Each structure stands twice: as structure tokens, then as C-alpha cells.
Amino acid sequence: MTARKGARLMRNGVRVAVVVPARNEARLLGRTLTTMPGFVDHVVVIDDASDDGTAQVAEALDDARIDVLRHPRRRGVGGAIVTGYAHAFAAGADVAAVMAGDAQMDPDDLAHVVDPVARGEADYCKGDRLSHPDAGRVMPRHRRLANHAFSRLTRLATGLPVQDSQCGYTAISRHAAESVRTENMWPGYGYPNDLLGMLARTGLRVHQVTVRPIYGDETSGLRLHHGLVVVPWVLARAGARRVARALR
């Protein structure tokens, strides 16, 4: 793990950390990290048991803001984010954003995602790619249709009016992370839906902002069973918990 010795830069008077979950992202991780906006105080890279030198790419960069954590065994993208949240908040972050290590998130959008939480207007802010004017042109058709379907199911399960439930470009406040106990979040694919369910049950404020969809030659880790089994199961659980809470 690299030393944390960066200055307190802050945004809107709060300390901002960015959590970067990464598994086998050695080719694209450097692009993500070298374009990190200057207002970010702390960057936490979680190498989720990669075997391609992902951690070494991050460690080689001359940026005192970066800490690199390694999972000896794969825990999943949700598990990596849990590790990142814990480290970021323990180090003093007030807001923790998430940016994937595959350069699919426009760094120019980070301020839009962070600001509602930094200003105290939201407890959690989520990116929405589907509402961007380029979505129909840029997003692969099957991914766009699947995201619309999952978003509709997520709205039913959680009661939250989210437009792009699967977008991982997010920011959460320290208070919200502690309130929902993010350490209990689903560890794999489906973690965004699980976290939305946790936030809804706690009555926290969820906002969304439009972000630019980016798709290149990166390889998606999404598999058929994630869409047919994992995400529906997580949503069914969230819906059941919502019903049980309403009946109390």
C-alpha cells in the first residue's frame, strides 16, 4: 500500500475520495488514474486479485493521493467497493465516489456526481447514462435494453425513481455509508441494486445526474447468469424487504 501524503484539497468544504475497483485492468487503469480531477483528495485503488499487474500500474504513478489495496482472493466488484469505502472513510473522507478502473467513466462528470452529496443535497448520487443524448448511439443495444429492464425492476423493488440502476458512477456520504452499513452490501454484480434497496429502506435521499456513456474495446465482466439469476435475485430480496417493512 502506498503512503497517503497528499494535501487537503476539498470540494465544497468536504474531503472527497474516489474508490477505483479494478480486476485485470492493467491496460486501462493508468488512463483512469492520470485523468483524476484535481479536487479529489484521496484515490483508493482496490486490486481484486488481478493476475495482470493491475496493482503495479497504480503503484508506478507519481501521485501521492493514490493508495493501492490488494485482495489476495477475488471478492467481486461489490466486495472491492466495500473495501474501498472502509479505507476512504477511515482516512477521513466525507464523500466517497466510485469510478471503474476501465476508463468507462468521464472524469469531467465527477464533479456533477459528487456535488449534490458534497453540498448536502443528497446522501447518494447516481450517474444516469440512459438519459444522455448519446446513449442510443454509443451504448451497445443489448446493454441499453438490459439496463432499461433492470432499471424498471429496480424502481418496482425499491420505490426509487432511478433511470439507470446499473450505472456504477456514484457518490455516497459518510453518514449514508454508516447508516446502511455498506459492509453488508452484495459483493458481486447486483451490488448497485442491493445498495439502492438499502438506501430506500433507510429513507436516505438518492439523486441522479446525467453522465456520458463511454464504450470502447474494454472487455465486460458481465455474464448471462448475472442478468438472468444474480440481479433478479438481489431485486427480489430488495422487494421482499420493502414489503416486509411496509407491513410492520
N, C-alpha and C positions, 0 to 999 in steps of 0.2 A: 504494500500500500504506500503510495506517495505521501509526502508530508503536506499538510494543509497550512499554507502560509500566505494566502492572498489577502488583499485589503478588503475592508468592508465597503463595498460599492453601493449596494442597496438600490431599491426602486420603490418610489412612493413611501420611503421611510422604513421599508421592511427588507429583510435579508432573504435573497432568492437563491435557491439551489435547483439544479437540474439533474434529474436521475436519468441515466442512459443505460437501459438494459441491452445487453449485447451477447449474442451467441454466434460464433463463427462469422464475425463482421469485420475481419481484418482489412478487407478491401475497401470498405466504405466508411468505417468508423472515423478515420482521420478527417474525412470531409465534414462529418457531423461536428467533431470537436473543434476544428480550426475555424469554423464559422459561428461558433457560440457567441451570442451578443455580449457586449462589454458590461452590461448592467448585472450579469449573472455573477454572484459571489462565490459559488461553490458548484463544482461538477462532480457527480458521483457515477463512475462507470462500473457496472457490475458485469463481469465476465462470467456467464453462466456455463461453466465447464466447457469452454471452447477448446478446439484442438487445432486452430489455425493461426495462433499468435495474436489473437484479438487484444489481450491484455498488454502485450508488448508494444502494440501500436499506440495505445493510450499512454503508456509509461514513457515512451520516447518523445512525447510532445513537451515543449518548453512552456508549460502553462501551470503556474503554481496553484491555480484553482482546482486542478484535477486530482481526485483521489481514485484509485483503482482497487476494487474489491474482487476477489475471485471465489466462486463456488467450486469446491472440489468435485461435487456431483451436481448434475443438472437438476434444477428446481422448477424450471418453467419461467415464462416471461413474467407472470404474476408474482412468482416467488422472488425473481430478481428485483422487481419493483419494490416489494416489501422490504428486502434488504436495503435498497437504496433509500427508501423513506426513513427507515430507522436510523441509518447513518447520517442522513442530511439533517434530520430534526435533532439528533443528539449533538451535532456540530453547531447548532444554533440557528438553523433556517426557520423563517417564519412561513414561507411558502415553498413548496416543492413541486416543480413541473416535471413532466416526463417527455423526453424526446427519444425516439428509437435510434439505434445505432446504425441504421441502414440508409441514412440521408434522405428519408422519405418525408421529412417534416421541414418546412421552410423556416429558417431561423428568423426571418423578418416577421413571422407570425407570432413569435414567442411573447412579445410584449402584449399583444392582443389577448393571448391566453392567460397570461399572468396578472394583468392589471385589474380585472374585476375582483380577484381574490386579494391582491395587494392593497386595493382601495377599501376593502371591507364590504364590497357589494355582493360578494358571493363566497360560499365556503368551498366550492369546487367549480371549476370551469372546464368545459369540454370543447374540443375542436369539432367543427362540422364541415366535412369535405363535400357532402352531398348537395349542399346549398350553394357551393361555389359555381360560378358560371362556366368554369372549365371542366366540371365533373363529368358531363356526358361525353366529352372529347377525350379526356385523359384517363379516366378510370376504366379498367377492363370491364366489359359489360357484365360478365358473370359476377365480378366482385361488387359492382354497383347494385345489381339486383339482390344479391345476397345481403348486402348491408341494409338496403331498404327493408327487406323481410325481417332481419334481426332487429332493426330499429322499431318496427311496428310491434313485434313481440315484446320488446323491452318496454315500450310505452304501456302495453297492457299489463305486464308483470309488475312494473314499478309505479305506474301512475305519473311518471315524469315525461314531459313533452320533448324528449330527445329526438333529434333528427338523424344523428349518425352515431349510433350506440357503440360501434366497433372502433371508432377513431381513438387512437392512443395518445393523441396530443392533448395533455391535460395539465391542470394545476390544482393543488389542494392546500388548504391552510393547515397549520399545525393543530389548531383546535378541531378541525374536522377529522383529521387523521387519528387523533386521540379519541374522539367521540365514537367513531365507528370501529375503532381497533383494527386498523388496516392489516395488522399481522395475521388476522383471520381470513384475509381475502383469498379467494380461489387462486391457486398457484399457476395454473396454466392458461391456455386460451379460454376465453369466457370470463376472465378477471374483470373486464370493463363492465360487463352486465352485472356481475356479483357486486362490485363496488357501488354501482348505481342503486342497486337494491338496498344495500346497507345505508347509503346516504338518504334514500327515500324514507326508510323506516325510522331514521333518526330525526327527520324533519329538517335536514340541512338544505341550504339554498344552492341549487345547481343551475348554473348559467351555461350558455353555449355561444361560441363565436365562429364565424366562418373562417376556415383556413384553406390554403391552397393544396389541392391534391397533387402529389408527385409520385409518378410511377416510372421506373427506368428498367434496368436489366437485373435488378436485385431478385433474389430467389425468395419467394414467400414460404414461411414455415407452416402456413395454414393447410390442413389436410381435410379430406372429406369427412372423416369421423368427427372432427371439431364442429363442423356445421350441422351434421346430422344427429350427433349424440351429445357432445360436451356442452355447447352453448344452449341447446334446448333444455338440457337437464338443469343447468345453472338458472335459466329463466323460470323453469317450473318451480324450482326451490324458492326463488325470489317471490314468485306469485303466491305460493302457498304461505310463505311467511307474512306477506301483505294481508292475505285473507284472515290468517290467524290473529294478526294484530288488530284488524278491524272488528273482529268478533269479541275481543276482550271487554 
